[in-house]
Amino acid sequence: MTAFADTARAVTDRLRALFPPTPLQRNAYLSAKYGADIWLKREDLSPVRSYKIRGAFNAMQTARAADPDQRLFVCASAGNHAQGVAFNCAHFGVQGVVFMPVTTPAQKIDKTRAFGGEHVEIELVGDYFDETLKVAQAFCAERGGHFLAPFDDAQVIEGQASVGIEILDQIETPPDRVILPVGGGGLSAGMVRLFGALSPETRFTLVEPTGGPSLTEALRQGAPATVHPVDSFVDGASVARIGARNFEILRTVDAGDVLLAPEDRICTTMLDMLNVEGIVLEPAGALSLDVLPELAPQIAGQTVVCVTSGGNFDFERLPEVKERAQRHAGLKKYFVLRLPQRPGALKDFLGMLGPHDDIARFEYLKKSARNFGSVLIGIETDRAGNFDALFARMSQAGLVWRDITDDRTLAEFLV
């Protein structure tokens, strides 16, 4: 073993005071679907439903060992890191101050408060995370606290590597491939470094959301670079800049082993796992499963471990997930129709709909001309090809329309 692997093993042993190993479960459905031996490392089943509890535990314990009088810990987070910190504050009996953006959903605030209890104070500051982070760091320096970084920290990286120690303990032979998500890089750096020492023949596939490709950009430029996430739906992995320490470990990763997952497609994966397997995953937690279709030819016959990194999903978001999944599958479209302003025009249009075409949205926008009006229409159907038939009938009738389903700017304002 290397020194890093020894440390990761020691951290794993100490974690047993907090919770038992998360399950490594063979998934028969995915194994049959892709012709591989596919296992899920269920980090969504940790006490805080994500792996973040591990890094927070190691960072906090290390800080307390160096300074037993340190009893104030501070972090900035709108999600899983906050909950991991809160849980550990209660475990160690120390005081934590968690700074969260004002826009943080109430569900996440309530869960953080529930995990920390009397040991945690929550401060809502700033509309955006960068503002929240600056205030948290200033408060920490002023009060002499210890700041707990979410990923760019040596102890956090060691703590997240405990996921890999457990995998190697739980499986008979090392896997051929490990697939895991990348956000700030704490989990991926820990896992890549650990397996490099204990199972160098294991190949990694790292997955980022299309809207936050911080590792992809860092590999392209040869150094961490700031990206501006265009879609923060995968909030657990949409990080603007990968950690510097994390990238020093990941810089040797082959760019071809870093895949981008479109946010709408991730929604189809989330729904598939929920409806077929009864597994609730947050968007970041579904990243490792989302790329299985494109990896299918490479993983056939292999033993593959997918890390399901989190299950903190707010079911109030379920309609959005369903909507985005339908769009990705081509089963729902929005378009602006130029409808003649005459009696019977709407009835004529309705007659063009097929037996499985349902109107999900209908809204007059305004009259674009004296004889015509613009209408926003949303249509759901059960087969993507039905839209080809509908649009053909509309063209034959001389109607003019614009499909805005994939027009992010127009859809944001109209839909």
ZABALO-347228 format. One record per residue (C-alpha): residue number from 1; chain; x, y, z. Coordinates in steps of 0.25 Angstrom, whole numbers, plus 5000, padded with zeros to 4 digits. Each point is the difference from the previous one (the first is absolute). Example, Ala and Ser with C-alpha at 12.3 -4.5 7.8 and 13.67 -1.06 7.14 Angstrom:
2
   num   chaine   east   north     up
     1        A   5049    4982   5031
     2        A   5006    5014   4998
This chain:
415
   num   chaine   east   north     up
     1        A   5000    5000   5000
     2        A   5004    5014   4998
     3        A   4999    5011   5011
     4        A   4988    5005   4993
     5        A   4993    4987   5000
     6        A   5004    4997   5015
     7        A   4994    5014   5004
     8        A   4987    4996   4992
     9        A   4999    4987   5007
    10        A   5002    5007   5014
    11        A   4989    5010   4996
    12        A   4991    4989   4996
    13        A   5002    4992   5013
    14        A   4997    5013   5008
    15        A   4987    5003   4992
    16        A   4994    4987   5006
    17        A   4998    5008   5012
    18        A   4990    5008   4992
    19        A   4993    4990   4990
    20        A   5002    4986   4994
    21        A   5006    4999   4986
    22        A   4990    5004   4990
    23        A   4995    4988   4991
    24        A   5006    4995   4988
    25        A   4989    4994   4992
    26        A   5000    4992   4987
    27        A   4989    5006   4991
    28        A   4993    4988   4992
    29        A   4992    5010   4992
    30        A   5012    5008   4995
    31        A   5009    4988   4999
    32        A   4990    4993   4990
    33        A   4997    5013   4993
    34        A   5015    5003   4997
    35        A   5006    4985   5000
    36        A   5009    5004   5011
    37        A   5002    4997   5015
    38        A   4995    5013   5005
    39        A   5001    5004   5015
    40        A   4995    5012   5007
    41        A   5007    5007   5011
    42        A   4989    5006   5008
    43        A   5005    5013   5006
    44        A   4985    5004   4999
    45        A   4998    4991   5012
    46        A   5010    5007   5009
    47        A   4994    5007   5013
    48        A   5000    5013   4992
    49        A   4996    4993   4987
    50        A   5014    5004   4993
    51        A   5014    4997   5001
    52        A   5003    5015   5005
    53        A   5000    4995   5015
    54        A   5013    4993   4998
    55        A   5009    5011   4996
    56        A   4993    5009   5010
    57        A   5003    4990   5011
    58        A   5015    4999   4997
    59        A   5002    5014   4998
    60        A   4993    5003   5014
    61        A   5007    4989   5007
    62        A   5014    5004   4995
    63        A   4997    5015   5004
    64        A   4996    4996   5014
    65        A   5012    4991   5001
    66        A   5009    5011   4997
    67        A   4993    5010   5009
    68        A   4991    4993   5010
    69        A   4995    5014   5005
    70        A   4994    5003   4986
    71        A   4985    4999   5001
    72        A   4995    5009   4989
    73        A   4999    4995   4986
    74        A   4995    5008   4988
    75        A   4996    4996   4986
    76        A   4992    5006   4988
    77        A   4991    4990   4993
    78        A   4986    4999   4994
    79        A   4999    4985   5001
    80        A   5007    4987   5003
    81        A   5013    5006   5006
    82        A   4991    5008   5010
    83        A   4993    4988   5005
    84        A   5013    4992   5001
    85        A   5006    5011   5009
    86        A   4987    5002   5008
    87        A   5000    4985   5003
    88        A   5015    5000   5004
    89        A   4998    5012   5009
    90        A   4990    4992   5008
    91        A   5009    4988   5000
    92        A   5012    5007   5006
    93        A   4992    5010   5009
    94        A   5005    5012   4993
    95        A   4994    5013   4995
    96        A   4998    5002   4985
    97        A   4995    5012   4992
    98        A   4995    4996   4987
    99        A   4998    5012   4990
   100        A   4990    4997   4988
   101        A   4995    5009   4989
   102        A   4987    5007   5003
   103        A   4995    4992   4988
   104        A   5002    4987   5006
   105        A   4987    4991   5000
   106        A   4994    4999   5014
   107        A   5001    4984   4999
   108        A   5015    5001   5000
   109        A   5001    5010   5011
   110        A   4990    4992   5009
   111        A   5008    4987   4997
   112        A   5013    5007   5004
   113        A   4994    5006   5013
   114        A   4994    4986   5003
   115        A   5014    4993   4999
   116        A   5007    5011   5008
   117        A   4990    5003   5011
   118        A   5005    5009   5010
   119        A   5014    4999   4995
   120        A   4997    5008   4987
   121        A   4996    5014   4997
   122        A   4996    5003   4985
   123        A   5002    5013   4994
   124        A   4993    5004   4987
   125        A   5009    5010   4993
   126        A   5001    5004   4985
   127        A   4992    4996   4988
   128        A   5012    4993   4993
   129        A   5010    4990   5006
   130        A   5012    5008   4998
   131        A   4994    5011   5009
   132        A   4997    4990   5010
   133        A   5014    4994   5000
   134        A   5007    5014   5002
   135        A   4991    5003   5012
   136        A   5002    4986   5006
   137        A   5015    5002   4999
   138        A   5001    5014   5006
   139        A   4991    4995   5011
   140        A   5009    4988   5003
   141        A   5013    5009   5000
   142        A   4994    5010   5009
   143        A   4995    4989   5010
   144        A   5012    4992   4999
   145        A   4992    4988   4995
   146        A   5005    4988   4991
   147        A   4995    5001   4986
   148        A   4995    4987   4994
   149        A   5002    5000   4985
   150        A   4991    4991   4992
   151        A   5010    4994   4991
   152        A   5013    5007   4998
   153        A   5006    4995   5013
   154        A   5010    4989   5003
   155        A   4992    4994   5011
   156        A   4987    5000   4992
   157        A   5007    4993   4989
   158        A   5005    4989   5010
   159        A   4986    4999   5006
   160        A   4993    4998   4986
   161        A   5011    4989   4997
   162        A   4993    4992   5010
   163        A   4989    4997   4990
   164        A   5011    4992   4992
   165        A   5005    4993   5012
   166        A   4986    4994   5003
   167        A   4998    4996   4985
   168        A   5013    4992   5000
   169        A   4996    4994   5013
   170        A   4986    4996   4995
   171        A   5003    4994   4987
   172        A   5007    4987   4997
   173        A   5010    5006   4989
   174        A   5003    5014   4997
   175        A   4990    5006   4989
   176        A   5004    5002   4986
   177        A   4994    5014   5000
   178        A   4995    5010   5010
   179        A   4990    5011   4996
   180        A   4998    5012   5009
   181        A   4996    5014   4999
   182        A   5009    5012   5000
   183        A   4996    5014   5006
   184        A   5011    5006   5008
   185        A   5009    4988   4999
   186        A   5001    4995   5014
   187        A   4994    4986   4998
   188        A   5006    4998   4987
   189        A   5014    5004   5004
   190        A   4999    4991   5013
   191        A   4996    4988   4992
   192        A   5009    5002   4988
   193        A   5012    5001   5010
   194        A   4996    4989   5008
   195        A   4997    4990   4989
   196        A   5013    5005   4993
   197        A   5007    4994   5012
   198        A   4992    4987   5003
   199        A   4993    4997   4987
   200        A   5008    5007   4988
   201        A   4993    4991   4990
   202        A   4986    5005   5003
   203        A   4996    5011   4990
   204        A   4992    5012   5004
   205        A   4989    5007   4992
   206        A   4997    5014   5006
   207        A   4987    5007   4997
   208        A   4997    5015   5000
   209        A   4987    5007   4997
   210        A   5000    5007   4987
   211        A   4997    5013   5007
   212        A   5012    5000   5009
   213        A   5012    4993   4993
   214        A   5011    5005   5010
   215        A   5009    4988   4999
   216        A   4998    5000   4985
   217        A   5004    5014   4998
   218        A   5012    4998   5010
   219        A   5005    4989   4992
   220        A   4999    5008   4987
   221        A   5008    5012   5006
   222        A   5009    4992   5009
   223        A   4996    5007   5013
   224        A   4987    5003   5007
   225        A   4992    5010   4993
   226        A   4987    5007   5004
   227        A   4988    4995   4991
   228        A   4986    5007   5001
   229        A   4990    4989   5002
   230        A   4989    5002   4990
   231        A   4991    4990   5007
   232        A   5000    4998   5015
   233        A   4990    4989   5000
   234        A   5010    4990   5005
   235        A   5003    5009   5012
   236        A   5009    4989   5007
   237        A   5010    5000   4988
   238        A   4998    5014   4993
   239        A   5013    5006   5005
   240        A   5006    5012   4994
   241        A   5015    4996   5003
   242        A   5006    4987   5003
   243        A   5008    5000   5013
   244        A   5015    5003   4998
   245        A   5005    4988   5009
   246        A   4990    4991   4993
   247        A   5005    5003   4986
   248        A   5014    4997   5004
   249        A   4995    4986   5002
   250        A   4991    5000   4988
   251        A   5009    5007   4990
   252        A   5005    4986   4995
   253        A   4986    4995   4996
   254        A   4998    4998   4986
   255        A   4990    5010   4994
   256        A   4993    4989   4993
   257        A   4996    4994   5014
   258        A   4992    5013   5004
   259        A   4986    4999   4994
   260        A   4990    5011   5000
   261        A   4985    4997   5004
   262        A   4989    5009   4994
   263        A   4991    5005   5011
   264        A   4987    4996   4993
   265        A   5006    4986   4998
   266        A   5003    4998   5015
   267        A   4986    5002   5003
   268        A   4996    4988   4992
   269        A   5010    4992   5008
   270        A   4994    5005   5013
   271        A   4986    4996   4996
   272        A   5005    4987   4995
   273        A   5007    4996   5013
   274        A   4988    5005   5008
   275        A   4989    4993   4992
   276        A   5008    4987   4997
   277        A   5008    4998   5012
   278        A   4994    5009   5011
   279        A   5013    5008   5002
   280        A   4999    5015   5003
   281        A   5012    5007   4994
   282        A   5003    5015   5000
   283        A   5005    5005   4986
   284        A   5015    4999   5004
   285        A   4997    4986   5006
   286        A   4995    4995   4986
   287        A   5013    5005   4992
   288        A   5007    4987   5001
   289        A   4988    4992   4994
   290        A   4997    5010   4990
   291        A   5012    4997   4991
   292        A   4998    4985   5000
   293        A   4993    5000   4986
   294        A   5012    5006   4993
   295        A   5010    4991   5008
   296        A   4992    4988   4997
   297        A   5009    4994   4989
   298        A   5013    5002   5009
   299        A   4994    4994   5013
   300        A   4994    4988   4994
   301        A   5004    4988   5008
   302        A   5007    5009   5011
   303        A   4998    5002   5014
   304        A   4996    5015   5002
   305        A   4998    5008   5013
   306        A   4991    5012   4999
   307        A   5000    5010   5011
   308        A   4986    5005   5003
   309        A   5006    5012   5008
   310        A   4987    5006   5006
   311        A   4985    4999   5001
   312        A   4996    5013   5006
   313        A   4989    5003   4990
   314        A   4988    5009   5003
   315        A   4988    4994   4994
   316        A   4994    5014   4997
   317        A   5010    4999   4989
   318        A   4994    4988   4994
   319        A   4991    5007   4990
   320        A   5012    5007   4995
   321        A   5008    4987   4999
   322        A   4988    4994   4992
   323        A   4999    5012   4991
   324        A   5015    5000   4996
   325        A   5000    4985   4998
   326        A   4988    5001   4991
   327        A   5008    5011   4992
   328        A   5012    4991   4999
   329        A   4992    4988   4995
   330        A   4993    5009   4990
   331        A   4986    4997   5006
   332        A   4997    5015   5003
   333        A   5002    5012   4992
   334        A   4997    5015   5001
   335        A   4998    5009   4988
   336        A   4994    5013   4996
   337        A   4989    4999   4990
   338        A   4996    5012   4991
   339        A   4985    4997   5000
   340        A   4990    5007   4991
   341        A   4990    5009   5007
   342        A   4987    4994   4994
   343        A   4989    4992   5006
   344        A   5003    4985   4999
   345        A   5015    5002   4999
   346        A   5003    4994   5014
   347        A   4990    4988   4997
   348        A   5008    4997   4987
   349        A   5013    5000   5007
   350        A   4994    4990   5011
   351        A   4995    4991   4989
   352        A   5015    4998   4996
   353        A   5004    4994   5013
   354        A   5002    4985   5000
   355        A   4993    4990   5009
   356        A   5012    5001   5010
   357        A   5003    5014   4999
   358        A   4996    5008   5013
   359        A   5000    5015   5002
   360        A   5008    5003   5013
   361        A   5001    5015   4998
   362        A   4992    5010   4992
   363        A   5001    5015   5001
   364        A   4997    5012   4991
   365        A   5012    5009   5000
   366        A   4996    5012   4992
   367        A   4995    5003   4986
   368        A   5012    5001   4991
   369        A   4992    5006   4989
   370        A   4985    5004   4998
   371        A   4997    4987   4994
   372        A   5009    4991   5008
   373        A   5003    4997   5014
   374        A   5012    4993   5007
   375        A   4997    4988   5009
   376        A   5009    4992   5009
   377        A   4997    4985   4999
   378        A   5005    4989   5008
   379        A   4998    4986   4995
   380        A   5002    4986   5006
   381        A   5000    4987   4993
   382        A   5004    4986   5002
   383        A   5009    4998   4988
   384        A   5010    5010   4995
   385        A   4997    4997   4985
   386        A   4986    5006   5003
   387        A   5005    5014   4999
   388        A   5005    4997   4986
   389        A   4986    4996   4996
   390        A   4994    5012   5007
   391        A   5010    5010   4994
   392        A   4997    4994   4986
   393        A   4985    5003   5002
   394        A   5003    5014   5004
   395        A   5009    5003   4988
   396        A   4989    4994   4991
   397        A   4990    5010   5006
   398        A   5010    5011   4998
   399        A   5002    5003   5015
   400        A   5012    5008   5004
   401        A   5007    4996   5013
   402        A   5013    5000   5008
   403        A   5005    4988   5008
   404        A   5006    5007   5013
   405        A   5002    4987   5008
   406        A   5015    5001   4999
   407        A   5001    5015   5000
   408        A   5005    5003   5014
   409        A   4998    5015   4999
   410        A   4986    5000   4994
   411        A   4995    4988   5009
   412        A   5005    5007   5012
   413        A   4991    5012   4998
   414        A   4988    4993   4994
   415        A   4999    4986   5006
